[in-house]
């Protein structure tokens, strides 16, 4: 679909425009351009290759006419005065679809001559008429076009004319392509398709795009290529339109104090967007001002090309001027103050500290005092002054003792906060050796002094320290003290004298001794002289002796203020004597009834050491006589022997065999030990097969008797508990039967622990009612349960006994028999005497049951027969069958 421009505000007849109608853009999803070209009064309508027939009409046919090919011609010569005021309207109509396009052309006079005489021409290379190219020279190169940036116009501004030699015999159309023409950024360069004049349409910016590469084309009216495209390079000429800009507005640098002239400080850098190959981008630096101007106004200089700042004068002193502020200026045009553009930045230079000031003590002599024998105590604080920067290695002080402390008892560390020297005691000081110390202390810094600086006299000070005498503890020498003695010394034997020394030589003090630790309580010490004597026999085999050493601790105390004490240890090495007889080991063994195998290996235990122990001599005792008859002993070595059966068979049992063992001490000691041997039946492996291992394991007669006694006591306790339970049950039953008739509870409400839901819920064992004789007679009135108001005792009658065998007899017979027996019992209540009851309260919250009576036959029934049942039922007869009174 061809798109035709429908709207045009103004058109110059010497320019070329491309129009895009908005309405067609909305109707066609793939619009194509329709170009309207006006050249010297001529206009051509391009239909974009539409196949249909398009007819054109002009609104002013008297002055303009339009041909079928869309070219508009001037019908007559036009002058400025004869140009119509209204715009020229041109219509295009499709004969097939009747679609119509319309555009307006505003005619304006040309501003410049169309064909400038002095405009540079670029001619396409020659080409043969038959279409073959003529070989170009190798040096035929189109020179670039230079266009200055930031041009003020007027625009469009002609740059060059592009021409082909073929334009003499036919009409050609010229165009350019590339960035800046038909590619982004578009609209910068335009070309007159008729004359080939290439123009720039707006100001250029070299800092944005420094050059453009375009390609020029020449085609005939049918769009056929006439010439090969040629490349056109347009360079944007730089103008000084950008000021220098510093990378940082504030630059920070440092320089040590006392630096020599020429010492490098820092480098400042500025950039200029203009072309650095031209004067527009060539910068020069200089220092505008220095603050403060001390000691001179020109302490620094700057390299005008590189921006490097160096010192040019001596006298930098941080203690006087710690910081300098410089104003730096950068100017382009090689620093030309008239044409160049300038900018400024600030350079802050800090003067760093060097150790050019030694520390100096605030006083020549410092004083302190310390008690003797105290360590890690600060004696004195040494203060210094240093003009260097605080908390730097040039200010931090380091103290050193140079004299007065040959044994190294003091040190002087530095307080990191105050920079003071802390004179500290690191080894104990003895007042009795030295009462005062005079130290020489030197103060330096962590880093050496600068060259040419020397330490003054004030960097050395004297420290006078006075030692304070205190009461020191006595000490034993040597400690521990070792003595060697034979064991067995009798009590009250003198061992040694264990005394202590008092280090306080200048104090008149006395010492007293006491015992602190004596585990076996063998020793005693004289409180005044320290003489140690025994109070018991010393025994090397005591459990308090370890590896023949016995340790005892004693204390010495002085009478100073406050009192002081010290301890000492006495070690007694006890030499062994033959004071322990050997004994057999093991003490129990097993042997088979038959001789084979029946040997027992034995040895001996002796608490003494060699040579008072082994080798041992073993022999059987002479009594009892059957020992040597049944047994024999054979010595295997100095410490071992073998016991075996001498006879062919020995009855099973436990035998105690006396064995005499003699040691090898000077004045040997002998002892008769008993070996407990179990003789038993053995299997083929020689192991006992009977069940007497318990006896062989060492359960003697005493152990067995003890076990039996425990079993008997346990049985007695169980029997007593059963008797007590039976007796308790009898007492409970007797209390239930000892209810006096006068205490009949039929007129009272009874309280039971169990409440049921009626007779249907009660599962009674009626066999108990059929056999009431199963109750033991003794449980009726057990011994000791009597009323307080009871008559004197009489022989109790025998109540009828019923067989324990179950039978379905009537319970009435049993009741009658028991009733007769009770009537004849003089001890059974009631009888005519005062009865004593427990008081249970003033009444009951429940109503009286006396108001209850039989609703049917209660009043008609005869209750007089109850009198015949005995005194127990007479009250019932009186209640129910008696008269109204």
NORZIZI-V458945 format. One record per pair of residues at least 12 apart in sequence whose C-alpha atoms are under 10 Angstrom apart, sorted by the first residue. I is the first residue (numbers start at 1). J is the second residue. Records with the same first field share a line. If there is no record, write none. Layout:
I: J, J
//
This chain:
1: 24, 27, 28, 29, 30, 31, 32, 33, 47, 48, 49, 50, 51
2: 24, 28, 30, 31, 32, 33, 34, 46, 47, 48, 49, 50, 51, 101
3: 19, 20, 21, 22, 23, 24, 25, 27, 28, 30, 31, 32, 33, 34, 35, 46, 47, 48, 101
4: 18, 19, 20, 21, 22, 23, 24, 25, 31, 32, 33, 34, 35, 36, 45, 46, 47, 48, 91, 92, 100, 101, 102, 103
5: 18, 19, 20, 21, 22, 23, 24, 33, 34, 35, 36, 101, 102, 103, 104
6: 19, 20, 21, 22, 23, 24, 89, 90, 91, 101, 102, 103, 104, 105
7: 19, 20, 21, 22, 89, 102, 103, 104, 105
8: 20, 21, 87, 103, 104, 105, 106
9: 87, 103, 104, 105, 106, 107
10: 87, 104, 105, 106, 107, 108
11: 37, 38, 87, 104, 105, 106, 107, 108, 109, 110
12: 38, 39, 40, 41, 105, 106, 107, 108, 109, 110, 111
13: 37, 38, 39, 40, 41, 42, 43, 105, 106, 107, 108, 109, 110
14: 37, 38, 39, 40, 41, 42, 107, 108, 109, 110, 111, 112, 113, 114, 192, 194, 195
15: 37, 38, 39, 40, 110, 114, 156, 190, 191, 192, 193, 194, 195, 197
16: 35, 36, 37, 38, 39, 43, 190, 191, 192, 193, 194
17: 34, 35, 36, 37, 38, 190, 192, 193
18: 33, 34, 35, 36, 37
19: 33, 34, 35, 36, 37, 103
20: 32, 33, 34, 35
21: 33, 34, 101, 102, 103
24: 101
32: 47, 48
33: 46, 47, 48
34: 46, 47, 48, 49
35: 47, 48
36: 70, 71, 103, 105
37: 71, 72, 192, 193, 194
38: 71, 72, 73, 105, 107, 192, 193, 194
39: 72, 73, 114, 192, 193, 194, 195
40: 73, 74, 109, 110, 114, 194
41: 64, 71, 72, 73, 74, 75, 76, 77, 78, 107
42: 64, 65, 66, 70, 71, 72, 73, 74
43: 64, 65, 66, 67, 70, 71, 72, 73, 74, 105
44: 66, 67, 69, 70, 71, 72, 73
45: 66, 67, 68, 69, 70, 71, 72, 90, 92
46: 69, 70, 71
47: 69, 70, 92
50: 94
51: 94
52: 93, 94, 95, 96, 97
53: 68, 92, 93, 94, 95, 96, 97
54: 68, 69, 70, 91, 92, 93, 94, 95, 96, 97, 98, 99, 100
55: 67, 68, 69, 70, 91, 92, 93, 94, 95, 100
56: 68, 69, 70, 71, 72, 90, 91, 92, 93, 94, 100, 101, 102
57: 70, 89, 90, 91, 92, 93, 102
58: 72, 88, 89, 90, 91, 92
59: 87, 88, 89, 90, 91, 104
60: 75, 84, 86, 87, 88, 89, 90
61: 74, 75, 88
62: 74, 75, 76
63: 75, 76, 77, 78, 82, 83, 84, 88
64: 76, 88
66: 90
70: 92
72: 90
79: 109
80: 107, 108, 109
83: 106, 107, 108, 109
84: 106, 107, 108
85: 106, 107, 108
86: 104, 105, 106, 107
87: 103, 104, 105, 106, 107
88: 103, 104, 105, 106, 107
89: 102, 103, 104, 105, 106
90: 102, 103, 104, 105
91: 103, 104
112: 158
114: 192, 194, 195, 197
115: 161, 195, 196, 197
116: 158, 161, 197
118: 160
119: 158, 159, 160, 161, 162, 197
120: 158, 159, 160, 161, 162, 197
121: 159, 160, 161, 162, 163, 164, 196, 197, 198
122: 142, 143, 160, 161, 162, 163, 164, 196, 197, 216, 230, 232
123: 142, 161, 162, 163, 164, 165, 230
124: 142, 162, 163, 164, 165, 166, 216, 217, 218, 226, 227, 228, 229, 230
125: 137, 140, 163, 164, 165, 227, 228, 229, 230
126: 164, 165, 166, 227
127: 164, 165, 166, 226, 227, 228
129: 166
131: 226, 227
133: 227, 228
141: 230, 231, 232
142: 230, 231, 232, 233
143: 231, 232, 233, 234
144: 211, 212, 213, 231, 232, 233, 234, 235
145: 159, 160, 211, 212, 232, 233, 234, 235, 236, 237
146: 159, 211, 233, 234, 235, 236, 237, 238
147: 159, 200, 203, 204, 206, 211, 234, 235, 236, 237, 238
148: 203, 204, 205, 206, 235, 236, 237, 238, 239
149: 202, 203, 204, 205, 206, 207, 209, 210, 235, 236, 237, 238, 239, 240, 241
150: 202, 203, 204, 205, 206, 236, 237, 238, 239, 240, 241
151: 200, 202, 203, 204, 205, 239
152: 202, 203, 204
153: 200, 201, 202, 203
154: 200, 201, 202, 203
155: 199, 200, 201, 202, 203
156: 188, 189, 190, 191, 198, 199, 200, 201, 202, 203
157: 189, 190, 197, 198, 199, 200, 201, 202, 203
158: 189, 190, 191, 192, 197, 198, 199, 200, 201
159: 189, 191, 197, 198, 199, 200, 234
160: 191, 196, 197, 198, 199, 200
161: 191, 192, 195, 196, 197, 198, 199
162: 174, 175, 176, 191, 192, 193, 195, 196, 197, 198, 216, 217, 218, 230
163: 194, 195, 196, 197, 216, 217, 218
164: 196, 217, 218, 219, 226, 227
165: 226, 227
166: 218, 219, 220, 226, 227
167: 194, 195, 218, 220, 226
170: 220, 221
171: 194, 219, 220, 221
172: 193, 194, 195, 196, 218, 219, 220, 221, 222, 223, 224, 225, 226
173: 191, 192, 193, 194, 195, 196, 217, 218, 219, 220, 221, 222, 223, 224, 225, 226
174: 191, 192, 193, 194, 195, 196, 197, 198, 216, 217, 218, 219, 220
175: 190, 191, 192, 193, 194, 196, 197, 198, 215, 216, 217, 218, 219, 229
176: 189, 190, 191, 192, 193, 196, 198, 214, 215, 216, 217, 218, 229, 230, 231, 232
177: 189, 190, 213, 214, 215, 216, 217, 229, 231, 232
178: 212, 213, 214, 215, 216, 231, 232
179: 211, 212, 213, 214, 215
180: 200, 201, 209, 211, 212, 213, 214
181: 200, 212, 213, 214, 215
182: 214
183: 214
187: 200, 201, 202
188: 200, 201, 202, 203, 204
189: 201, 202, 212, 214
191: 216
193: 217, 218, 219
196: 216, 217, 218
198: 216
204: 236, 237, 238
205: 236, 237, 238, 239, 241
206: 235, 236, 237, 238, 239, 241, 273, 274, 275
207: 236, 238, 239, 241, 242, 273, 274, 275
208: 236, 273
209: 235, 236
210: 234, 235, 236, 237, 238, 275
211: 233, 234, 235, 236, 237
212: 232, 233, 234, 235, 236
213: 231, 232, 233, 234, 235
214: 229, 230, 231, 232, 233, 234
215: 228, 229, 230, 231, 232, 233
216: 228, 229, 230, 231, 232
217: 229, 230, 231
218: 230
237: 275
238: 273, 274, 275, 276, 277, 278, 279, 280, 281
239: 274, 275, 278, 279, 280, 281
240: 272, 273, 274, 275, 278, 279, 280, 281, 332, 333, 339, 340, 341
241: 272, 273, 274, 280, 281, 340, 341
242: 271, 272, 273, 274, 275, 280, 281, 332, 340, 341, 342
243: 270, 271, 272, 273, 274, 280, 281, 283, 330, 331, 332, 340, 341, 342, 343
244: 269, 270, 271, 272, 273, 274, 280, 281, 282, 283, 284, 329, 330, 331, 332, 340, 341, 342, 343, 344
245: 269, 270, 271, 272, 273, 330, 331, 342, 343, 344, 345
246: 268, 269, 270, 271, 272, 328, 329, 330, 343, 344, 345, 346
247: 268, 269, 270, 271, 345
248: 268, 269, 270, 345, 346, 347
249: 268, 270, 328, 344, 345, 346, 347
250: 268, 325, 326, 327, 328, 344, 345, 346, 347, 348
251: 266, 267, 268, 269, 325, 326, 328, 345, 346, 347, 348, 349
252: 265, 266, 267, 268, 325, 346, 347, 348, 349, 350
253: 265, 266, 267, 268, 309, 323, 324, 347, 348, 349, 350, 351, 352
254: 266, 323, 324, 348, 349, 350, 351, 352
255: 310, 311, 316, 318, 323, 349, 350, 351, 352, 353
256: 316, 317, 318, 350, 351, 352, 353, 354
257: 314, 315, 316, 317, 318, 319, 321, 322, 350, 351, 352, 353, 354, 355, 356
258: 314, 315, 316, 317, 318, 351, 352, 353, 354, 356, 450
259: 311, 312, 313, 314, 315, 316, 317, 351
260: 310, 311, 312, 313, 314, 315, 316
261: 299, 300, 310, 311, 312, 313, 314, 315, 316
262: 300, 301, 309, 310, 311, 312, 313, 314
263: 300, 309, 310, 311, 312, 313
264: 300, 301, 302, 308, 309, 310, 311, 312
265: 300, 301, 302, 308, 309, 310, 311, 349, 350
266: 302, 307, 308, 309, 310, 347, 349
267: 302, 303, 306, 307, 308, 309, 310, 347
268: 285, 302, 303, 306, 307, 308, 309, 328, 330, 345, 346, 347
269: 283, 285, 305, 306, 307, 308, 330, 345
270: 283, 284, 285, 306, 307, 329, 330, 331, 343, 344, 345
271: 283, 330, 332
272: 330, 331, 332, 341
274: 332
276: 332
278: 332, 333, 334
279: 332, 333, 334, 335, 336, 340
280: 331, 332, 333, 334, 335, 339, 340, 341
281: 331, 332, 333, 334, 340, 341
282: 305, 330, 331, 332, 333, 334, 335, 340
283: 304, 305, 306, 307, 329, 330, 331, 332, 333, 334, 335, 336, 340, 341, 342
284: 302, 303, 304, 305, 306, 307, 329, 330, 331, 332, 333, 334, 335, 336, 340, 342
285: 302, 303, 304, 305, 306, 307, 308, 328, 329, 330, 331, 332, 334, 335, 342, 343, 344
286: 301, 302, 303, 304, 305, 307, 309, 327, 328, 329, 330, 331, 335, 344
287: 300, 301, 302, 303, 304, 307, 309, 326, 327, 328, 329, 330, 344, 345, 346, 347
288: 326, 327, 328, 329, 344
289: 325, 326, 327, 328, 329, 346
290: 324, 325, 326, 327, 328, 347, 348
291: 323, 324, 325, 326, 327, 348
292: 321, 323, 324, 325, 326
293: 321, 324, 325
294: 315, 316, 317, 320, 321, 324
295: 313, 314, 315, 316, 317, 320, 321
296: 313, 314, 315, 316
297: 313
298: 311, 312, 313
299: 311, 312, 313, 314, 315, 316, 324
300: 312, 313, 314, 324, 326
301: 313, 326
302: 328
304: 329, 330, 331, 334, 335
305: 330, 334, 335
307: 328, 329, 330
309: 347
316: 351, 352
317: 351, 352, 353, 354, 356
318: 350, 351, 352, 353, 354, 356, 387, 388, 389
319: 351, 352, 353, 356, 357, 387, 388, 389
320: 351
321: 350, 351
322: 349, 350, 351, 352, 353
323: 348, 349, 350, 351, 352
324: 347, 348, 349, 350, 351
325: 346, 347, 348, 349, 350
326: 345, 346, 347, 348, 349
327: 344, 345, 346, 347, 348
328: 343, 344, 345, 346, 347
329: 342, 343, 344, 345, 346
330: 342, 343, 344, 345
331: 343, 344
352: 388, 389
353: 388, 389, 390, 392, 393, 394, 395
354: 388, 389, 392, 393, 394, 395, 447, 448, 449, 450
355: 386, 387, 388, 389, 392, 393, 394, 395, 445, 446, 447, 448, 449, 450, 451, 453
356: 386, 387, 388, 394, 395, 448, 449, 450, 451, 452, 453, 454
357: 385, 386, 387, 388, 389, 394, 395, 445, 449, 450, 453, 454, 455, 456
358: 384, 385, 386, 387, 388, 394, 395, 397, 443, 444, 445, 448, 449, 450, 453, 454, 455, 456, 458, 459
359: 383, 384, 385, 386, 387, 388, 394, 395, 396, 397, 398, 442, 443, 444, 445, 455, 456, 458, 459, 460
360: 383, 384, 385, 386, 387, 397, 442, 443, 444, 455, 456, 457, 458, 459, 460, 461
361: 382, 383, 384, 385, 386, 420, 441, 442, 443, 457, 458, 459, 460, 461, 462
362: 382, 383, 384, 385, 458, 459, 461
363: 382, 383, 384, 458, 459, 460, 461, 462
364: 457, 458, 459, 460, 461, 462, 463
365: 382, 438, 439, 440, 441, 460, 461, 462, 463, 464
366: 379, 380, 381, 382, 383, 438, 439, 461, 462, 463, 464, 465
367: 379, 380, 381, 382, 438, 462, 463, 464, 465, 466
368: 380, 381, 423, 437, 463, 464, 465, 466, 467
369: 436, 437, 464, 465, 466, 467, 468
370: 424, 425, 429, 436, 465, 466, 467, 468, 469
371: 428, 429, 430, 431, 466, 467, 468, 469, 470
372: 425, 428, 429, 430, 431, 432, 434, 435, 466, 467, 468, 469, 470, 471, 472
373: 425, 427, 428, 429, 430, 431, 467, 468, 469, 470, 472
374: 425, 426, 427, 428, 429, 430
375: 409, 410, 424, 425, 426, 427, 428, 429
376: 410, 411, 423, 424, 425, 426, 427, 428
377: 410, 422, 423, 424, 425, 426, 427
378: 410, 411, 412, 421, 422, 423, 424, 425, 426
379: 410, 412, 422, 423, 424, 425, 463, 464, 465, 466
380: 412, 420, 421, 422, 423, 424, 463, 464, 465
381: 412, 414, 415, 420, 421, 422, 423, 424, 463
382: 399, 412, 414, 415, 419, 420, 421, 422, 423, 441, 443, 461, 462, 463
383: 397, 418, 419, 420, 421, 422, 443
384: 397, 418, 419, 420, 421, 443, 458, 459
385: 397, 419, 420, 458, 459
386: 419, 445
390: 419
391: 416, 417, 418, 419
392: 445, 446, 447
393: 445, 446, 447, 448
394: 444, 445, 446, 447, 448, 449, 450
395: 419, 444, 445, 446, 447
396: 414, 415, 416, 417, 418, 419, 420, 443, 444, 445, 446, 447
397: 413, 414, 415, 416, 418, 419, 420, 421, 442, 443, 444, 445, 446, 447
398: 412, 413, 414, 415, 419, 420, 421, 442, 443, 444, 445, 446, 447
399: 411, 412, 413, 414, 420, 421, 422, 423, 441, 442, 443, 444, 445, 446, 459, 460
400: 412, 413, 421, 440, 441, 442, 443, 444, 460
401: 423, 439, 440, 441, 442, 443, 460, 461, 462, 463
402: 439, 440, 441, 442, 460
403: 438, 439, 440, 441, 442, 462
404: 437, 438, 439, 440, 441, 462, 463, 464
405: 437, 438, 439, 440
406: 439
407: 427
408: 425, 426, 427
409: 424, 425, 426, 427, 428, 429
410: 422, 423, 424, 425, 426, 427, 428, 429, 437, 439
411: 423, 424, 425, 426, 427, 441
412: 424, 425, 426, 441
421: 441, 443
423: 439, 441, 463, 465
429: 467, 468, 469
430: 467, 468, 469, 470, 472, 503, 504
431: 466, 467, 468, 469, 470, 503, 504, 505, 506
432: 467, 469, 503, 504, 505, 506
434: 466, 467
435: 465, 466, 467, 468, 469
436: 464, 465, 466, 467, 468
437: 463, 464, 465, 466, 467
438: 462, 463, 464, 465, 466
439: 461, 462, 463, 464, 465
440: 460, 461, 462, 463, 464
441: 459, 460, 461, 462, 463
442: 455, 457, 458, 459, 460, 461, 462
443: 455, 458, 459, 460, 461
444: 459, 460
469: 504, 506, 507
470: 504, 507, 560, 561, 562
471: 502, 503, 504, 507, 509, 558, 559, 560, 561, 562, 563, 564, 565
472: 502, 503, 504, 558, 560, 562, 563, 564, 565, 566
473: 500, 501, 502, 503, 504, 556, 557, 558, 560, 563, 564, 565, 566, 567
474: 499, 500, 501, 502, 503, 504, 511, 555, 556, 557, 558, 564, 565, 566, 567, 568
475: 499, 500, 501, 502, 503, 555, 556, 557, 565, 566, 567, 568
476: 498, 499, 500, 501, 502, 554, 555, 556, 566, 567, 568, 569
477: 498, 499, 500, 501, 568
478: 498, 499, 500, 568, 569, 570
479: 498, 500, 567, 568, 569, 570, 571
480: 551, 552, 553, 567, 568, 569, 570, 571
481: 496, 498, 551, 568, 569, 570, 571, 572
482: 549, 550, 551, 569, 570, 571, 572, 573
483: 495, 496, 549, 570, 571, 572, 573, 574
484: 548, 549, 571, 572, 573, 574, 575
485: 538, 572, 573, 574, 575, 576
486: 538, 539, 540, 572, 573, 574, 575, 576, 577
487: 537, 538, 539, 540, 541, 548, 572, 573, 574, 575, 576, 577, 578, 579
488: 536, 537, 538, 539, 540, 574, 575, 576, 577, 578, 579
489: 534, 535, 536, 537, 538, 539, 574
490: 534, 535, 536, 537, 538
491: 522, 523, 533, 534, 535, 536, 537, 538
492: 522, 523, 524, 532, 533, 534, 535, 536, 537
493: 523, 532, 533, 534, 535, 536, 537
494: 523, 524, 525, 531, 532, 533, 534, 535
495: 523, 524, 525, 531, 532, 533, 534, 572
496: 525, 530, 531, 532, 533, 570
497: 525, 526, 529, 530, 531, 532, 533
498: 513, 525, 526, 529, 530, 531, 532, 554, 556, 568, 569, 570
499: 511, 512, 513, 528, 529, 530, 531, 532, 554, 555, 556, 568
500: 512, 513, 529, 530, 554, 555, 556, 557, 565, 566, 567, 568
501: 556, 566
502: 556, 557, 558, 564, 565, 566
504: 560
507: 560
508: 558, 559, 560
509: 557, 558, 559, 560, 563
510: 528, 556, 557, 558, 559, 560
511: 527, 528, 529, 530, 555, 556, 557, 558, 559, 560, 564, 565
512: 526, 527, 528, 529, 530, 555, 556, 557, 558, 559, 565
513: 525, 526, 527, 528, 529, 530, 531, 554, 555, 556, 557, 558, 565, 566, 567
514: 526, 527, 528, 530, 553, 554, 555, 556, 557, 567
515: 527, 532, 552, 553, 554, 555, 556, 567, 568
516: 552, 553, 554, 555, 556, 567, 568, 569
517: 551, 552, 553, 554, 555, 569
518: 544, 550, 551, 552, 553, 554, 570
519: 543, 544, 545, 550, 551, 552, 553
520: 536, 538, 539, 542, 543, 544, 545, 550, 551, 552
521: 534, 535, 536, 537, 538, 552
522: 534, 535, 536, 537, 538, 539, 552
523: 535, 536, 537, 538, 552
524: 536, 554
525: 554
527: 555, 556, 557
528: 556
530: 554, 555, 556
532: 570
538: 550, 572, 574
539: 574, 575, 576, 577, 579
540: 573, 574, 575, 576, 577, 579, 607, 608, 609
541: 574, 576, 579, 580, 607, 608, 609
542: 607
545: 572, 573, 574
546: 573
547: 573, 574
548: 571, 572, 573, 574, 575, 576
549: 570, 571, 572, 573, 574, 575
550: 570, 571, 572, 573, 574
551: 569, 570, 571, 572, 573
552: 568, 569, 570, 571, 572
553: 567, 568, 569, 570, 571
554: 566, 567, 568, 569, 570
555: 567, 568, 569
556: 568
575: 609
576: 607, 608, 609, 610, 611, 612
577: 608, 609, 610, 611, 612, 613, 665, 666, 667
578: 606, 607, 608, 609, 610, 611, 612, 613, 663, 664, 665, 666, 667, 668, 669
579: 606, 607, 608, 612, 665, 667, 668, 669
580: 605, 606, 607, 608, 609, 612, 613, 663, 665, 668, 669, 670, 671
581: 604, 605, 606, 607, 608, 612, 613, 661, 662, 663, 665, 668, 669, 670, 671, 672
582: 603, 604, 605, 606, 607, 608, 612, 613, 614, 616, 617, 660, 661, 662, 663, 669, 670, 671, 672, 673
583: 603, 604, 605, 606, 607, 659, 660, 661, 662, 663, 670, 671, 672, 673, 674, 675
584: 602, 603, 604, 605, 606, 618, 658, 659, 660, 661, 671, 672, 673, 674, 675
585: 601, 602, 603, 604, 605, 640, 673, 674, 675
586: 600, 601, 602, 603, 604, 605, 674, 675, 676
587: 602, 603, 604, 656, 673, 674, 675, 676, 677, 698
588: 602, 654, 655, 656, 674, 675, 676, 677, 678, 696, 697, 698
589: 601, 602, 654, 655, 675, 676, 677, 678, 679, 696, 697
590: 654, 655, 676, 677, 678, 679, 680, 682, 686, 687, 688, 693, 696, 697
591: 643, 644, 645, 650, 652, 654, 677, 678, 679, 680, 681, 682, 686, 687, 688
592: 644, 645, 649, 650, 651, 652, 678, 679, 680, 681, 682, 683, 686, 687, 688, 689
593: 645, 647, 648, 649, 650, 651, 652, 653, 678, 679, 680, 681, 682, 688
594: 645, 646, 647, 648, 649, 650, 651, 679, 680, 681, 682, 686
595: 644, 645, 646, 647, 648, 649, 650
596: 644, 645, 648, 649, 686
597: 644, 645, 682, 684, 685, 686, 687
598: 643, 644, 645, 646, 679, 682, 686
599: 632, 633, 634, 642, 643, 644, 645
600: 633, 641, 642, 643, 644, 645, 677
601: 633, 634, 635, 636, 640, 641, 642, 643, 644
602: 618, 633, 635, 636, 639, 640, 641, 642, 643, 675
603: 616, 618, 635, 636, 637, 638, 639, 640, 641, 642, 661
604: 616, 617, 618, 639, 640, 641, 661, 662, 663, 673
605: 639, 661, 663
606: 663
608: 663, 665
609: 665
610: 663, 664, 665
611: 663, 664, 665, 666
612: 663, 664, 665, 666, 667, 668, 669
613: 639, 662, 663, 664, 665, 666, 668, 669
614: 638, 639, 640, 662, 663, 664, 665
615: 637, 638, 639, 640, 662, 663, 664, 665
616: 635, 637, 638, 639, 640, 641, 660, 661, 662, 663, 664, 665, 668, 670
617: 635, 637, 638, 639, 640, 641, 660, 661, 662, 663, 664, 670
618: 633, 634, 635, 638, 639, 640, 641, 642, 643, 659, 660, 661, 662, 663, 670, 672
619: 632, 633, 634, 635, 641, 643, 658, 659, 660, 661, 662, 672
620: 632, 633, 643, 657, 658, 659, 660, 661, 672, 673
621: 657, 658, 659, 660, 661, 672, 673, 674
622: 658, 659, 660
623: 657, 658
624: 657, 658
626: 657
627: 645, 646, 655, 656, 657, 658, 659
628: 645, 646, 657
629: 645, 646, 647
630: 644, 645, 646, 647, 648, 649, 650
631: 643, 644, 645, 646, 647, 650, 657
632: 644, 645, 646, 647
633: 645, 646, 659
638: 663, 664
639: 663
643: 657, 659, 675
645: 679
649: 679
650: 679, 680
651: 679, 680, 681
652: 678, 679, 680, 681, 690, 692
653: 677, 678, 679, 680, 681, 692, 695, 696
654: 676, 677, 678, 679, 680, 692, 695, 696
655: 674, 675, 676, 677, 678, 679
656: 673, 674, 675, 676, 677, 678
657: 672, 673, 674, 675, 676, 677
658: 671, 672, 673, 674, 675, 676
659: 671, 672, 673, 674, 675
660: 672, 673, 674
661: 673
676: 696, 698
677: 696
678: 692, 693, 695, 696, 697
679: 696
680: 692, 693, 696
727: 779, 782
729: 779
730: 775, 776, 777, 778, 779, 780, 781, 782
731: 778, 779, 780, 781, 782, 783, 784, 785
732: 779, 780, 782
733: 775, 776, 778, 779, 780, 781, 782
734: 777, 778, 779, 780, 781, 782, 783, 785
735: 779, 780, 781, 782, 785, 786
736: 780
737: 779, 780, 781
738: 780, 781, 785, 786, 787, 828, 829
739: 828, 829, 830
740: 828, 829, 830, 831, 835, 872
741: 828, 829, 830, 831, 871, 872, 873, 874, 875, 876
742: 829, 830, 831, 835, 872, 875
743: 830, 835, 837
744: 872, 875, 876
746: 849, 850, 876
747: 848, 849, 850, 851, 852
748: 844, 846, 847, 848, 849, 850
749: 844, 846, 847, 848, 849
767: 806, 807, 808
768: 806
769: 810, 811
770: 806, 807, 808, 809, 810, 811, 812, 814
771: 802, 803, 804, 805, 806, 807, 808, 809, 810, 811, 814
772: 801, 802, 803, 804, 811, 814, 815
773: 799, 800, 801, 802, 803, 804, 805, 814
774: 801, 802, 803, 804, 805, 806
775: 801, 802, 804
776: 801
777: 798, 799, 800, 801
781: 796
786: 827
787: 827, 829, 835, 836
788: 835, 836
789: 833, 834, 835, 836
790: 827, 828, 829, 830, 831, 833, 834, 835
791: 826, 827, 828, 829, 831, 833
792: 826, 827
793: 826, 827
794: 825, 826, 827
795: 825, 826, 827
796: 821, 824, 825, 826, 827, 828
797: 821, 822, 824, 825, 826, 827
798: 818, 821, 822, 824, 825
799: 817, 818, 819, 820, 821, 822, 825
800: 814, 815, 816, 817, 818, 819, 820, 821
801: 814, 817, 818
802: 814
815: 869
816: 869
819: 869, 870, 871, 872
820: 869, 870
822: 870, 871, 872
823: 869, 870, 871, 872
824: 870
828: 872
829: 871, 872
830: 871, 872
831: 871
850: 879
853: 880
858: 880
859: 880, 881
860: 881
861: 880, 881
862: 877, 880, 881, 882
863: 876, 877, 878, 879, 880, 881, 882
864: 876, 877, 878, 880, 881, 882
865: 877, 881
866: 878, 880, 881
867: 881
//
